[in-house]
């Protein structure tokens, strides 16, 4: 099993791999810039650990843990 | 009469620009997704349309469907692509889709005033060369650059030149060329460019396919084979491959047109206030301070005054009523009931109002 984005902690960086999600969510995440090989860094975590804020392509994006779970890393 | 359509990512300043142009005070909220329907206004005898904020033109979300259908069916004379200049790359991803629609496109770099603060410089000449669109810098909220915006719009309307389509990798380009050559592409409704249609066929775009007659068997077989080859070549599905190709174009353009002079200072109040361990203690501290201020400091003072006032009123009234020889039950209702009751309710009201005003 590949590591997924929800397993990262604040300050960790990784490269995006495949997205394992239904068509619509996959398209949405890719539209927001999660394409293969793109660099992401976890910037912040909410007090309860969900949602998380990640930086990619020069901007920051907030994601639910459930959404981060479908983004595989490599 | 000519029509221009404002489109761009959520929260990039479309509606601010729209209001600035038309003088209509459409509601601008500081969060994405405020414009769900399109709005119309007039500016210098040009019809201006404010479309909802979108990141893409996918066939899934209602805003994206609306924006896409509008541009394809109503064919505005000019697409004004409003770009949050501090977020060039992601904005250019949308631009790469707008460029394929066969309409002329004007790129508006908004929030110019914020660029300096972020230490970003954008080479607009180069951006214009690489995208094939005229580019103008403005700050809609400060009203800067609107004169040159007006000039560019007039110029673009006169020229009416479609921008350069983003070029994908050779493998995808060759495939698109072959698809365009098929007779089936002659059946696409007017206003839809062939290249755009070929991409939609590869993506298996539901919205597009439902607007088309059924695909003949031979062509369907060819498309199926092409998509299988694509999957093998890129190890992903065609829709994802196209997105990836678009982002590669956006990345390439952003890299060549944008320079970051310095890294923005990353530590500010938010760093503590929204951090995982700082947030809740800070929240409790602020609420505690508010409570202490309103109930303790301000509240203690005002409560004292009110209580004294009502006690004074009550005792004076009881002396007066006694001297008049009023029935004790009636004086009891007046003094212990009405005055004392209203007094304590008022005190409570004042306390809570000073609490909420804090």
Boltz contact constraints between the chains, C-beta under 6 A:
constraints:
  - contact:
      token1: [A, 24]
      token2: [B, 60]
      max_distance: 6.0
  - contact:
      token1: [A, 27]
      token2: [B, 58]
      max_distance: 6.0
  - contact:
      token1: [A, 30]
      token2: [B, 240]
      max_distance: 6.0
  - contact:
      token1: [A, 30]
      token2: [B, 243]
      max_distance: 6.0
  - contact:
      token1: [A, 31]
      token2: [B, 55]
      max_distance: 6.0
  - contact:
      token1: [A, 31]
      token2: [B, 56]
      max_distance: 6.0
  - contact:
      token1: [A, 33]
      token2: [B, 90]
      max_distance: 6.0
  - contact:
      token1: [A, 35]
      token2: [B, 244]
      max_distance: 6.0
  - contact:
      token1: [A, 35]
      token2: [B, 247]
      max_distance: 6.0
  - contact:
      token1: [A, 45]
      token2: [B, 276]
      max_distance: 6.0
  - contact:
      token1: [A, 47]
      token2: [B, 276]
      max_distance: 6.0
  - contact:
      token1: [A, 47]
      token2: [B, 279]
      max_distance: 6.0
  - contact:
      token1: [A, 47]
      token2: [B, 280]
      max_distance: 6.0
  - contact:
      token1: [A, 57]
      token2: [B, 89]
      max_distance: 6.0
  - contact:
      token1: [A, 57]
      token2: [B, 90]
      max_distance: 6.0
  - contact:
      token1: [A, 58]
      token2: [B, 89]
      max_distance: 6.0
  - contact:
      token1: [A, 59]
      token2: [B, 87]
      max_distance: 6.0
